[in-house]
Amino acid sequence: MRAKDALGRYGEDVAARHLAAAGMVLLARNWRCREGEIDIVARDGDVLVVCEVKTRRTTAHGTPVEAVTARKAERLRVLAVRWMAAHAARPRAVRFDVVAVLAAGSGPAVVDHRQGVI
């Protein structure tokens, strides 16, 4: 596994634990279709939450949240529709979150969970 892939997997694991600890129910991880991939799909009460996870070792090139571009946000909207169709899901609402994981040094990762930002 490449170092970048390992870092991304680590960040997704940290994010999944964070979301579960916050009381969310994880429905899917790394769900893929022709248009792309959703990192995490969860349920927060009766709200479907589509999460983009961004992991970085440093902020030298910007924060992980800044890496979520308008193009990526639009793709996530399309992917959310595809996921709901594939799972016959009709949630009361859909929310798009970004979970930024900063894995710098030997200490614990720092998690910045931004709700409803996309």
C-alpha positions in Angstrom: 0.0 0.0 0.0 1.3 3.4 -0.9 2.0 5.9 1.9 -0.7 8.3 0.6 -3.2 5.4 0.5 -2.2 4.3 4.0 -2.6 7.9 5.3 -6.1 8.2 3.7 -7.2 4.9 5.2 -5.9 5.9 8.6 -7.9 9.2 8.3 -11.0 7.4 7.3 -10.7 5.0 10.3 -10.2 8.0 12.7 -13.2 9.8 11.1 -15.4 6.7 11.4 -14.6 6.3 15.1 -15.2 10.0 15.6 -18.6 9.9 13.9 -19.7 6.7 15.8 -18.6 8.3 19.1 -20.7 11.3 18.2 -23.7 9.0 18.1 -24.0 8.5 14.3 -24.8 5.2 12.7 -22.3 4.3 10.0 -24.1 2.9 6.9 -21.3 2.6 4.4 -17.6 3.2 3.9 -15.9 3.8 0.6 -19.1 3.3 -1.4 -18.4 3.4 -5.1 -20.3 3.8 -8.3 -19.4 5.0 -11.8 -19.3 8.7 -10.8 -16.9 8.2 -7.9 -16.7 7.4 -4.2 -18.3 8.5 -1.0 -15.9 8.1 2.0 -18.6 7.6 4.7 -22.4 7.5 4.7 -23.9 7.8 8.1 -27.2 8.4 9.8 -27.6 11.2 12.4 -31.0 10.7 13.8 -33.3 10.8 10.7 -30.7 12.8 8.6 -28.6 11.0 6.0 -25.0 12.3 6.3 -22.6 12.1 3.4 -19.0 12.6 4.7 -15.9 13.6 2.8 -12.8 12.7 4.8 -9.6 14.7 4.1 -6.4 13.7 5.9 -3.1 15.6 5.9 0.2 15.4 7.8 0.8 19.2 7.6 -1.1 22.3 6.7 1.8 23.5 4.5 -0.5 23.4 1.4 -3.7 24.4 3.3 -6.0 22.7 5.7 -7.7 19.5 4.9 -11.1 21.3 4.7 -9.7 23.7 2.1 -9.0 20.7 -0.1 -12.7 20.2 -0.7 -13.3 22.1 -3.8 -16.6 23.2 -5.4 -16.1 20.5 -8.0 -15.8 17.9 -5.3 -18.9 19.2 -3.6 -20.9 18.9 -6.7 -19.7 15.4 -7.3 -20.7 14.5 -3.7 -24.2 15.8 -4.4 -24.5 13.5 -7.4 -23.1 10.6 -5.5 -25.6 11.1 -2.7 -28.4 10.8 -5.2 -26.9 7.6 -6.6 -26.4 6.2 -3.1 -30.0 6.9 -2.1 -31.3 5.4 -5.3 -29.2 2.2 -4.9 -30.4 1.8 -1.3 -34.1 3.0 -1.7 -33.3 5.6 0.9 -35.7 8.4 1.5 -34.3 10.4 4.4 -36.0 13.4 5.9 -32.9 15.4 5.1 -29.4 15.0 3.7 -26.4 16.8 5.1 -22.9 17.0 3.7 -20.1 17.0 6.2 -16.3 17.3 6.0 -14.2 15.4 8.5 -10.7 16.8 8.4 -8.0 14.7 10.0 -4.6 16.2 10.8 -2.2 13.4 11.5 1.0 15.3 12.4 3.7 13.8 14.5 3.5 11.1 17.1 0.5 12.3 19.0 -3.2 11.6 18.4 -4.8 12.9 15.2 -6.7 16.2 15.4 -10.2 15.9 14.0 -12.2 18.9 12.7 -15.8 17.8 11.9 -17.6 20.4 10.0 -21.3 19.8 9.6 -23.4 20.9 6.6 -20.6 22.7 4.9 -21.0 21.4 1.3 
